[in-house]
Amino acid sequence: MYDKIHCLADDEATRDEWIAVLRLMGVAIAVYCGSRFGDSPAFERAARAVGTAIGEAGDTLVYGGGRVGLMGAVADATLAAGG
Protein backbone atom coordinates (compact mmCIF):
# COMPACT_ATOMS: atom_id res chain seq x y z
CA MET A 1 0.00 0.00 0.00
CA TYR A 2 2.85 2.44 0.77
CA ASP A 3 4.15 2.11 -2.79
CA LYS A 4 0.72 2.98 -4.17
CA ILE A 5 0.39 6.03 -1.92
CA HIS A 6 3.96 7.12 -2.56
CA CYS A 7 3.29 7.28 -6.31
CA LEU A 8 0.74 10.03 -5.64
CA ALA A 9 3.55 12.42 -4.82
CA ASP A 10 4.97 12.05 -8.33
CA ASP A 11 3.93 14.55 -10.98
CA GLU A 12 3.43 11.62 -13.34
CA ALA A 13 0.57 10.06 -11.33
CA THR A 14 -2.53 9.75 -13.46
CA ARG A 15 -6.13 10.32 -12.47
CA ASP A 16 -6.80 6.57 -12.75
CA GLU A 17 -3.97 5.82 -10.31
CA TRP A 18 -5.48 8.28 -7.83
CA ILE A 19 -8.88 6.65 -8.12
CA ALA A 20 -7.44 3.13 -7.74
CA VAL A 21 -5.57 4.10 -4.57
CA LEU A 22 -8.61 5.83 -3.08
CA ARG A 23 -10.74 2.75 -3.69
CA LEU A 24 -8.17 0.66 -1.81
CA MET A 25 -8.22 3.06 1.12
CA GLY A 26 -11.93 2.87 1.88
CA VAL A 27 -15.00 5.04 2.01
CA ALA A 28 -14.09 8.06 4.18
CA ILE A 29 -10.86 9.92 3.51
CA ALA A 30 -9.49 12.60 5.83
CA VAL A 31 -7.49 15.39 4.24
CA TYR A 32 -5.51 18.01 6.12
CA CYS A 33 -3.86 20.84 4.22
CA GLY A 34 -3.32 24.57 4.29
CA SER A 35 -5.74 27.46 4.21
CA ARG A 36 -3.47 29.15 1.66
CA PHE A 37 -2.39 28.05 -1.79
CA GLY A 38 1.35 28.26 -1.14
CA ASP A 39 4.11 29.42 -3.45
CA SER A 40 3.54 27.09 -6.39
CA PRO A 41 0.49 26.67 -8.63
CA ALA A 42 1.26 22.94 -8.49
CA PHE A 43 -0.09 22.82 -4.93
CA GLU A 44 -3.54 23.96 -6.00
CA ARG A 45 -3.52 21.60 -9.01
CA ALA A 46 -2.63 18.70 -6.71
CA ALA A 47 -5.35 19.65 -4.20
CA ARG A 48 -7.96 19.76 -6.97
CA ALA A 49 -6.71 16.44 -8.37
CA VAL A 50 -7.08 14.80 -4.95
CA GLY A 51 -10.60 16.18 -4.54
CA THR A 52 -11.62 15.12 -8.03
CA ALA A 53 -10.30 11.61 -7.46
CA ILE A 54 -12.16 11.32 -4.15
CA GLY A 55 -15.41 12.44 -5.75
CA GLU A 56 -15.05 10.25 -8.85
CA ALA A 57 -14.33 7.24 -6.67
CA GLY A 58 -17.58 7.89 -4.82
CA ASP A 59 -15.78 8.31 -1.52
CA THR A 60 -16.44 10.79 1.27
CA LEU A 61 -14.11 13.63 2.18
CA VAL A 62 -13.62 14.25 5.91
CA TYR A 63 -12.01 17.60 6.64
CA GLY A 64 -12.03 20.52 9.04
CA GLY A 65 -14.50 22.57 7.05
CA GLY A 66 -12.16 25.18 5.61
CA ARG A 67 -13.49 26.90 2.51
CA VAL A 68 -10.31 28.68 1.48
CA GLY A 69 -6.89 27.77 0.16
CA LEU A 70 -5.88 24.20 -0.50
CA MET A 71 -8.53 22.76 1.81
CA GLY A 72 -11.25 24.64 -0.04
CA ALA A 73 -9.85 23.46 -3.38
CA VAL A 74 -9.99 19.82 -2.24
CA ALA A 75 -13.54 20.23 -0.93
CA ASP A 76 -14.84 22.08 -3.99
CA ALA A 77 -13.30 19.56 -6.38
CA THR A 78 -14.72 16.65 -4.40
CA LEU A 79 -18.22 18.10 -4.53
CA ALA A 80 -17.91 18.96 -8.24
CA ALA A 81 -16.92 15.35 -8.98
CA GLY A 82 -19.92 13.91 -7.16
CA GLY A 83 -18.39 13.24 -3.75
C-alpha contacts under 8 A as a table, 3 or more apart, distances in Angstrom:
res1	aa1	res2	aa2	distance
1	M	4	K	5.17
1	M	5	I	6.34
2	Y	5	I	5.12
2	Y	6	H	5.85
3	D	6	H	5.02
3	D	7	C	6.32
4	K	7	C	5.45
4	K	8	L	7.20
4	K	21	V	6.40
5	I	8	L	5.47
5	I	9	A	7.70
5	I	21	V	6.80
6	H	9	A	5.78
6	H	10	D	7.66
7	C	10	D	5.44
7	C	13	A	6.35
8	L	11	D	7.70
8	L	13	A	5.69
8	L	17	E	7.85
8	L	18	W	6.82
9	A	13	A	7.54
10	D	13	A	5.68
13	A	17	E	6.30
13	A	18	W	7.22
14	T	17	E	5.24
14	T	18	W	6.52
15	R	18	W	5.12
15	R	19	I	6.32
15	R	49	A	7.39
15	R	53	A	6.65
16	D	19	I	5.08
16	D	20	A	6.11
17	E	20	A	5.09
17	E	21	V	6.20
18	W	21	V	5.30
18	W	22	L	6.19
18	W	50	V	7.30
18	W	53	A	5.87
19	I	22	L	5.11
19	I	23	R	6.18
19	I	53	A	5.21
19	I	54	I	6.96
19	I	56	E	7.19
19	I	57	A	5.67
20	A	23	R	5.24
20	A	24	L	6.46
21	V	24	L	5.12
21	V	25	M	6.36
22	L	25	M	5.05
22	L	26	G	6.66
22	L	53	A	7.45
22	L	54	I	6.63
22	L	57	A	6.90
22	L	59	D	7.75
23	R	26	G	5.70
23	R	27	V	7.48
23	R	57	A	6.47
23	R	59	D	7.81
25	M	29	I	7.73
26	G	29	I	7.31
26	G	59	D	7.48
27	V	58	G	7.83
27	V	59	D	4.87
27	V	60	T	5.97
28	A	59	D	5.95
28	A	60	T	4.63
28	A	61	L	5.92
28	A	62	V	6.45
29	I	54	I	7.90
29	I	59	D	7.23
29	I	60	T	6.08
29	I	61	L	5.11
29	I	62	V	5.68
30	A	61	L	5.97
30	A	62	V	4.46
30	A	63	Y	5.66
31	V	61	L	7.15
31	V	62	V	6.45
31	V	63	Y	5.57
31	V	71	M	7.83
32	Y	63	Y	6.53
32	Y	64	G	7.57
32	Y	71	M	7.09
33	C	70	L	6.13
33	C	71	M	5.60
34	G	37	F	7.07
34	G	69	G	6.34
34	G	70	L	5.45
34	G	71	M	6.05
35	S	66	G	6.95
35	S	67	R	7.96
35	S	68	V	5.46
35	S	69	G	4.22
35	S	70	L	5.73
35	S	71	M	5.97
35	S	72	G	7.51
36	R	68	V	6.86
36	R	69	G	3.98
36	R	70	L	5.91
37	F	40	S	7.57
37	F	41	P	7.55
37	F	43	F	6.52
37	F	44	E	5.98
37	F	69	G	4.92
37	F	70	L	5.35
38	G	41	P	7.70
38	G	43	F	6.79
39	D	43	F	7.96
40	S	43	F	5.80
40	S	44	E	7.76
41	P	44	E	5.53
41	P	45	R	6.47
42	A	45	R	4.99
42	A	46	A	6.02
43	F	46	A	5.15
43	F	47	A	6.18
43	F	70	L	7.42
44	E	47	A	5.01
44	E	48	R	6.17
44	E	69	G	7.98
44	E	70	L	5.99
44	E	73	A	6.85
45	R	48	R	5.22
45	R	49	A	6.11
46	A	49	A	4.96
46	A	50	V	6.18
47	A	50	V	5.20
47	A	51	G	6.30
47	A	70	L	5.89
47	A	71	M	7.48
47	A	73	A	5.96
47	A	74	V	5.04
48	R	51	G	5.07
48	R	52	T	6.01
48	R	73	A	5.50
48	R	74	V	5.15
48	R	76	D	7.85
48	R	77	A	5.38
48	R	78	T	7.88
49	A	52	T	5.09
49	A	53	A	6.08
49	A	74	V	7.73
49	A	77	A	7.56
50	V	53	A	5.18
50	V	54	I	6.21
50	V	74	V	6.40
50	V	77	A	7.96
50	V	78	T	7.88
51	G	54	I	5.12
51	G	55	G	6.21
51	G	61	L	8.00
51	G	73	A	7.41
51	G	74	V	4.34
51	G	75	A	6.17
51	G	76	D	7.29
51	G	77	A	4.70
51	G	78	T	4.15
51	G	79	L	7.86
51	G	81	A	7.77
52	T	55	G	5.17
52	T	56	E	6.01
52	T	74	V	7.63
52	T	77	A	5.03
52	T	78	T	5.01
52	T	80	A	7.37
52	T	81	A	5.39
53	A	56	E	5.13
53	A	57	A	5.99
53	A	78	T	7.37
53	A	81	A	7.75
54	I	57	A	5.27
54	I	58	G	6.45
54	I	59	D	5.39
54	I	60	T	6.92
54	I	61	L	7.01
54	I	78	T	5.91
54	I	81	A	7.89
54	I	83	G	6.53
55	G	58	G	5.13
55	G	59	D	5.93
55	G	60	T	7.29
55	G	77	A	7.45
55	G	78	T	4.47
55	G	79	L	6.44
55	G	80	A	7.41
55	G	81	A	4.60
55	G	82	G	4.95
55	G	83	G	3.69
56	E	59	D	7.61
56	E	78	T	7.80
56	E	81	A	5.43
56	E	82	G	6.31
56	E	83	G	6.79
57	A	83	G	7.81
58	G	82	G	6.87
58	G	83	G	5.51
59	D	83	G	6.00
60	T	83	G	5.92
61	L	75	A	7.32
61	L	78	T	7.26
61	L	83	G	7.33
63	Y	66	G	7.65
63	Y	71	M	7.88
65	G	71	M	7.95
66	G	71	M	5.79
66	G	72	G	5.75
67	R	71	M	6.50
67	R	72	G	4.07
67	R	73	A	7.72
67	R	75	A	7.50
68	V	71	M	6.19
68	V	72	G	4.41
68	V	73	A	7.14
69	G	72	G	5.37
69	G	73	A	6.31
70	L	73	A	4.96
70	L	74	V	6.25
71	M	74	V	5.22
71	M	75	A	6.25
72	G	75	A	5.05
72	G	76	D	5.92
73	A	76	D	5.22
73	A	77	A	6.01
74	V	77	A	5.31
74	V	78	T	6.09
75	A	78	T	5.12
75	A	79	L	6.28
76	D	79	L	5.25
76	D	80	A	6.10
77	A	80	A	5.00
77	A	81	A	6.13
78	T	81	A	5.25
78	T	82	G	6.49
78	T	83	G	5.05
79	L	82	G	5.23
79	L	83	G	4.93
80	A	83	G	7.29
